[in-house]
Amino acid sequence: MLKARSWMFTPGNREKMLGKAGTMGADVTVIDVEDAVPPAEKADTAIKIPHHYQAIHERSENSQVYVRINAVEQTKMSQGEEYYECRGLEDLRHVVRPGLNGIFLPKVETASMFYKAVAAIELMEREYKMDPGSVKIVALIETVEGLVNLKQLSDVARVEERITGFTFGGVDFALDYGMKIDEGFDVNSQYSTPRYNIALHARSAKLDHVIDSPWVGLKDIEGFEKTSQAAASLGYTGKMVVHPEQIKVANKVFAPSEQEYQRAVKIIETFTEARKNGEGSVMVDGRLIEDPIKENAQRVVKLYEEINKETFVR
């Protein structure tokens, strides 16, 4: 699995910004055709953005390219008719081309939204002779209805291999839920329940990605790091990024440190030796180590070596 800690959003109608995509260290470039693009420009934007895929890949050998389309169905979100356009299937007709790694599917609330997107992507993959299943889907859970229906959504994701991640869209969720967003708004406290539930259902479906909500305080890097750490502690694997200065922080927070890696190696080696001697558990640095902790250490080692694979060429 390719590393995917930082998901950098870039407006699809900003040619200058797209010209820099893939150069700033983000693991994933997400070209946005939804909130970042005015309604009058969405159609032209969707047609033009596939021309950027190859250039982004060339700028960064390991980069991935996703597109956030518009919704494929009308949602129950309480934002008013003028705020939101339901043109996602039309977007898919234009953006699914060779070079695209995946789709960010917004405002996901029902299983039918998944089925419509999957069918449309399959059709375009066949038309452009792409490998079947090559375009993945990451679902944005960002409405009250979506959170209520998480069990239904995770049941679909469990059997549909194309769906590889759930994302928490906190800003839209706060609006739809009716949260009081003011200077005293505490993201980590007020988002704790939806964050936890989205991660829980993503893990239940064995998804690769659990991606946290963006941090809109663009100059508040300390706040970005704090909220990223809170998400990582809940099992999130990455974060939506909306400013280049956030990329480095996300890449650090959602990866094991050298110290964590060395401790994990020590746990595995000590536990393995103990098992050879017929012991069921072992002490490492004053802590009792049993199977679950050993397995978590193996996960840490695997992730660290994947991220730093240049160092671990066998």
C-alpha positions as CSV (number, residue, x, y, z in Angstrom):
1,M,0.0,0.0,0.0
2,L,1.3,3.4,-0.9
3,K,1.9,5.9,1.9
4,A,-1.0,8.4,2.3
5,R,-0.5,10.7,5.3
6,S,-1.0,14.1,3.7
7,W,-3.9,14.7,1.3
8,M,-3.3,18.1,-0.3
9,F,-6.4,19.8,-1.7
10,T,-5.9,21.9,-4.8
11,P,-8.7,23.9,-6.5
12,G,-9.3,22.4,-9.9
13,N,-9.8,25.8,-11.5
14,R,-6.5,27.3,-10.4
15,E,-4.0,26.5,-13.1
16,K,-1.0,28.1,-11.3
17,M,-1.6,26.0,-8.2
18,L,-2.1,22.8,-10.2
19,G,1.3,23.6,-11.8
20,K,2.9,23.1,-8.4
21,A,1.0,20.0,-7.4
22,G,3.3,17.1,-6.7
23,T,6.3,19.4,-5.7
24,M,5.5,20.1,-2.1
25,G,5.9,16.7,-0.4
26,A,2.3,15.7,-0.1
27,D,1.6,12.0,-0.4
28,V,-1.6,12.6,-2.3
29,T,-2.8,15.5,-4.5
30,V,-6.6,15.9,-4.4
31,I,-7.9,18.1,-7.2
32,D,-11.1,19.7,-6.0
33,V,-14.1,20.2,-8.3
34,E,-16.5,20.6,-5.4
35,D,-16.3,23.3,-2.7
36,A,-13.3,25.0,-4.1
37,V,-14.8,25.7,-7.5
38,P,-17.7,28.1,-8.2
39,P,-20.8,26.5,-9.7
40,A,-20.4,28.3,-13.0
41,E,-16.9,26.8,-13.5
42,K,-17.5,23.2,-12.3
43,A,-18.3,21.8,-15.8
44,D,-15.3,23.3,-17.6
45,T,-13.0,22.4,-14.6
46,A,-14.0,18.7,-14.7
47,I,-13.2,18.5,-18.4
48,K,-9.8,20.2,-18.1
49,I,-8.2,18.6,-15.0
50,P,-7.3,15.2,-16.5
51,H,-4.6,17.0,-18.5
52,H,-2.7,17.5,-15.2
53,Y,-2.5,13.9,-14.1
54,Q,0.6,12.9,-15.9
55,A,2.5,16.0,-15.0
56,I,1.8,15.6,-11.3
57,H,3.0,12.0,-11.4
58,E,6.2,13.1,-13.2
59,R,7.0,15.7,-10.6
60,S,6.7,13.1,-7.8
61,E,7.4,9.5,-8.6
62,N,5.4,8.1,-5.7
63,S,2.6,10.7,-5.8
64,Q,-1.1,9.7,-6.1
65,V,-3.8,11.8,-7.8
66,Y,-7.4,11.9,-6.6
67,V,-10.3,14.1,-7.6
68,R,-13.0,15.3,-5.3
69,I,-16.1,15.4,-7.4
70,N,-19.5,16.7,-6.5
71,A,-22.2,14.5,-4.9
72,V,-23.8,11.8,-7.0
73,E,-27.2,12.2,-5.3
74,Q,-29.0,15.0,-3.5
75,T,-28.3,14.9,0.2
76,K,-30.4,15.8,3.2
77,M,-27.8,18.3,4.4
78,S,-29.4,21.5,5.6
79,Q,-27.4,24.0,3.5
80,G,-29.9,25.3,1.0
81,E,-30.4,24.8,-2.7
82,E,-27.9,27.3,-3.9
83,Y,-25.0,26.0,-1.9
84,Y,-24.7,22.6,-3.3
85,E,-24.8,21.0,-6.7
86,C,-25.5,17.4,-7.4
87,R,-23.5,16.7,-10.6
88,G,-21.1,14.0,-9.4
89,L,-21.9,11.5,-12.1
90,E,-21.2,14.0,-14.8
91,D,-17.9,14.8,-13.1
92,L,-17.0,11.1,-13.2
93,R,-17.6,11.0,-16.9
94,H,-14.9,13.6,-17.4
95,V,-12.3,12.9,-14.7
96,V,-11.9,9.1,-14.8
97,R,-8.9,8.8,-17.2
98,P,-5.5,7.1,-17.1
99,G,-3.4,8.5,-14.4
100,L,-6.2,8.9,-11.9
101,N,-5.7,6.9,-8.7
102,G,-9.0,7.6,-7.0
103,I,-12.1,9.6,-6.2
104,F,-13.1,11.6,-3.1
105,L,-16.8,11.0,-2.9
106,P,-18.4,13.8,-0.9
107,K,-21.5,13.8,1.3
108,V,-21.9,10.0,1.3
109,E,-25.1,9.1,3.1
110,T,-26.5,5.9,1.5
111,A,-25.4,2.7,-0.1
112,S,-26.9,3.8,-3.4
113,M,-24.4,6.7,-3.6
114,F,-21.6,4.1,-3.5
115,Y,-23.3,1.9,-6.1
116,K,-23.9,4.8,-8.5
117,A,-20.3,5.9,-8.3
118,V,-18.9,2.4,-8.7
119,A,-21.0,1.8,-11.8
120,A,-19.9,5.0,-13.4
121,I,-16.2,4.5,-12.7
122,E,-16.4,0.9,-14.0
123,L,-17.9,2.2,-17.2
124,M,-15.2,4.8,-17.8
125,E,-12.4,2.4,-16.9
126,R,-13.6,0.1,-19.7
127,E,-14.0,2.9,-22.1
128,Y,-10.4,4.1,-21.6
129,K,-9.0,0.6,-21.3
130,M,-7.8,1.2,-17.7
131,D,-7.1,-1.7,-15.3
132,P,-10.4,-2.8,-13.7
133,G,-10.6,-1.5,-10.1
134,S,-7.6,0.9,-10.6
135,V,-9.6,4.0,-9.5
136,K,-10.3,3.8,-5.8
137,I,-13.0,5.5,-3.7
138,V,-12.5,7.4,-0.5
139,A,-15.9,8.4,1.1
140,L,-16.4,11.7,2.8
141,I,-18.6,11.3,5.8
142,E,-19.7,14.9,6.5
143,T,-23.4,15.0,7.2
144,V,-25.6,13.9,10.1
145,E,-27.3,11.4,7.8
146,G,-24.0,9.9,6.8
147,L,-22.9,9.4,10.4
148,V,-26.2,7.8,11.3
149,N,-25.8,5.4,8.4
150,L,-22.2,4.4,9.0
151,K,-23.1,0.7,9.5
152,Q,-24.8,0.6,6.1
153,L,-21.8,2.3,4.5
154,S,-19.2,0.1,6.1
155,D,-21.2,-3.0,5.1
156,V,-20.9,-1.9,1.4
157,A,-17.2,-0.9,1.8
158,R,-16.4,-4.3,3.3
159,V,-17.4,-6.1,0.1
160,E,-16.5,-3.5,-2.5
161,E,-12.7,-3.5,-2.9
162,R,-12.7,-0.2,-4.8
163,I,-13.7,1.6,-1.5
164,T,-10.5,2.0,0.4
165,G,-11.1,4.8,2.9
166,F,-13.5,6.9,5.1
167,T,-12.8,10.6,5.7
168,F,-14.3,12.9,8.3
169,G,-15.5,16.2,6.9
170,G,-15.8,18.2,10.1
171,V,-16.6,21.6,8.8
172,D,-19.7,20.5,6.9
173,F,-20.7,18.1,9.7
174,A,-20.6,21.0,12.2
175,L,-22.8,23.1,10.0
176,D,-25.3,20.3,9.3
177,Y,-25.4,19.2,13.0
178,G,-26.0,22.8,14.2
179,M,-22.8,23.1,16.3
180,K,-22.0,26.5,17.6
181,I,-18.9,27.5,15.8
182,D,-17.2,30.4,17.4
183,E,-13.9,31.4,19.0
184,G,-14.5,28.8,21.8
185,F,-15.1,26.0,19.3
186,D,-12.9,23.0,20.5
187,V,-12.3,20.7,17.5
188,N,-10.8,17.9,19.5
189,S,-13.7,17.8,22.0
190,Q,-16.7,18.6,19.8
191,Y,-15.5,16.3,17.0
192,S,-14.6,13.4,19.3
193,T,-17.8,11.3,18.8
194,P,-18.0,11.5,15.0
195,R,-14.3,11.0,14.7
196,Y,-14.4,7.9,16.8
197,N,-17.4,6.4,15.0
198,I,-16.0,7.0,11.6
199,A,-12.7,5.3,12.6
200,L,-14.5,2.5,14.2
201,H,-16.6,1.6,11.1
202,A,-13.6,2.1,8.8
203,R,-11.6,-0.4,10.8
204,S,-14.6,-2.7,10.9
205,A,-14.6,-2.7,7.1
206,K,-10.8,-3.2,7.0
207,L,-10.2,0.0,5.0
208,D,-6.7,1.2,4.3
209,H,-7.4,4.9,5.0
210,V,-9.0,6.8,7.8
211,I,-8.5,10.5,7.0
212,D,-9.2,13.4,9.3
213,S,-10.9,16.7,8.7
214,P,-9.0,19.7,7.5
215,W,-7.7,22.4,9.9
216,V,-8.8,25.8,8.6
217,G,-6.5,27.9,10.7
218,L,-4.0,28.2,8.0
219,K,-1.4,30.0,10.0
220,D,-2.0,28.0,13.2
221,I,0.5,25.2,12.6
222,E,0.6,24.4,16.4
223,G,-3.1,23.9,16.3
224,F,-2.9,21.8,13.2
225,E,-0.3,19.5,14.9
226,K,-2.4,19.2,18.0
227,T,-5.5,18.2,16.2
228,S,-3.5,15.8,13.9
229,Q,-2.1,14.1,17.0
230,A,-5.6,13.7,18.5
231,A,-6.8,12.1,15.2
232,A,-3.7,9.8,15.1
233,S,-4.4,8.6,18.6
234,L,-7.8,7.4,17.4
235,G,-6.3,5.4,14.6
236,Y,-6.5,7.9,11.7
237,T,-3.9,7.3,9.1
238,G,-3.8,10.8,7.5
239,K,-5.2,14.2,7.2
240,M,-6.7,16.5,4.6
241,V,-4.3,19.4,4.0
242,V,-5.3,22.8,2.7
243,H,-2.0,24.7,3.0
244,P,1.6,23.7,2.0
245,E,3.0,24.4,5.5
246,Q,0.7,21.7,6.9
247,I,2.2,18.9,4.7
248,K,5.4,18.4,6.7
249,V,3.5,18.2,10.0
250,A,1.0,15.7,8.7
251,N,3.7,13.5,7.3
252,K,5.5,13.5,10.7
253,V,2.4,13.0,12.9
254,F,1.0,10.1,10.8
255,A,4.2,8.1,10.7
256,P,6.1,6.3,13.4
257,S,9.1,8.1,14.8
258,E,12.6,6.5,14.8
259,Q,12.2,6.0,18.6
260,E,8.8,4.3,18.1
261,Y,10.3,2.1,15.4
262,Q,13.3,1.0,17.5
263,R,11.0,0.2,20.5
264,A,8.8,-1.9,18.2
265,V,11.7,-3.8,16.9
266,K,12.9,-4.5,20.5
267,I,9.4,-5.7,21.5
268,I,9.2,-8.1,18.5
269,E,12.7,-9.5,19.1
270,T,12.2,-9.9,22.8
271,F,8.8,-11.5,22.4
272,T,9.9,-13.9,19.7
273,E,12.8,-15.0,21.9
274,A,10.5,-15.5,24.9
275,R,8.1,-17.6,22.8
276,K,11.0,-19.9,21.8
277,N,11.6,-20.4,25.5
278,G,8.0,-21.4,26.0
279,E,6.9,-18.1,27.6
280,G,3.5,-16.5,26.8
281,S,4.4,-13.0,27.8
282,V,7.5,-10.9,28.5
283,M,8.6,-7.7,30.2
284,V,10.1,-4.9,28.0
285,D,11.2,-1.7,29.7
286,G,8.9,-2.4,32.7
287,R,5.8,-3.1,30.6
288,L,4.1,-6.4,30.1
289,I,4.1,-7.5,26.5
290,E,1.5,-10.0,25.2
291,D,0.3,-10.9,21.7
292,P,-1.8,-7.7,21.0
293,I,1.1,-5.4,21.8
294,K,3.5,-7.5,19.7
295,E,1.1,-7.3,16.8
296,N,0.8,-3.6,17.2
297,A,4.6,-3.4,17.1
298,Q,4.7,-5.4,13.9
299,R,2.3,-2.8,12.4
300,V,4.5,0.0,13.5
301,V,7.6,-1.7,11.9
302,K,5.7,-2.4,8.7
303,L,4.5,1.2,8.3
304,Y,7.9,2.7,9.2
305,E,9.7,0.6,6.7
306,E,7.2,1.3,4.0
307,I,7.5,5.1,4.5
308,N,11.3,4.8,4.7
309,K,11.6,2.1,2.1
310,E,14.7,3.6,0.5
311,T,16.5,2.7,3.7
312,F,15.2,-0.8,3.8
313,V,15.9,-2.1,0.3
314,R,16.5,-5.8,0.7
